[in-house]
Amino acid sequence: MFEPTTWGEAASVFEVDDPKLKRVRVSLWKNLHFRKAVTRPMSLLRIEHRQFLL
């Protein structure tokens, strides 16, 4: 779901201006897990394209 107010802060964020794609932002969250899988941590990447960053 697109509810940014419910997201924790990303562990890291990288932005780059690509000649072809324009602005791209990559956010990384670490040590996340599903409620029923607490012992199975995972990382999550979110990649945003320029049209969503205007």
WORAPE-V327762 format. One record per residue. N is the residue number from 1. RES is the residue in one letter. PHI is phi in whole degrees, 0 to 359 (999 if undefined). PSI is psi as a letter, one per 20 degrees, with the letter a starting at -180 (999 if undefined). D_CENTER is the distance of its C-alpha to the mean C-alpha in whole Angstrom. Layout:
N & RES & PHI & PSI & D_CENTER
N & RES & PHI & PSI & D_CENTER
This chain:
1 & M & 999 & q & 13
2 & F & 267 & m & 12
3 & E & 232 & m & 13
4 & P & 306 & h & 11
5 & T & 291 & i & 14
6 & T & 263 & i & 13
7 & W & 273 & q & 10
8 & G & 286 & r & 10
9 & E & 287 & p & 9
10 & A & 293 & q & 7
11 & A & 293 & h & 9
12 & S & 203 & q & 9
13 & V & 223 & p & 8
14 & F & 233 & p & 10
15 & E & 238 & q & 11
16 & V & 216 & q & 14
17 & D & 259 & o & 17
18 & D & 266 & p & 18
19 & P & 302 & h & 22
20 & K & 268 & g & 21
21 & L & 269 & i & 18
22 & K & 70 & c & 18
23 & R & 281 & p & 15
24 & V & 229 & p & 11
25 & R & 237 & p & 8
26 & V & 241 & p & 6
27 & S & 246 & q & 3
28 & L & 234 & p & 5
29 & W & 245 & p & 6
30 & K & 243 & q & 10
31 & N & 57 & k & 13
32 & L & 271 & r & 12
33 & H & 201 & q & 15
34 & F & 283 & q & 16
35 & R & 307 & g & 19
36 & K & 266 & j & 22
37 & A & 221 & l & 21
38 & V & 301 & h & 20
39 & T & 275 & j & 22
40 & R & 241 & m & 19
41 & P & 293 & q & 16
42 & M & 215 & r & 13
43 & S & 252 & q & 10
44 & L & 230 & p & 6
45 & L & 252 & p & 4
46 & R & 237 & p & 3
47 & I & 247 & p & 6
48 & E & 246 & p & 8
49 & H & 264 & q & 12
50 & R & 313 & h & 14
51 & Q & 298 & h & 16
52 & F & 267 & i & 13
53 & L & 255 & j & 13
54 & L & 283 & 999 & 17
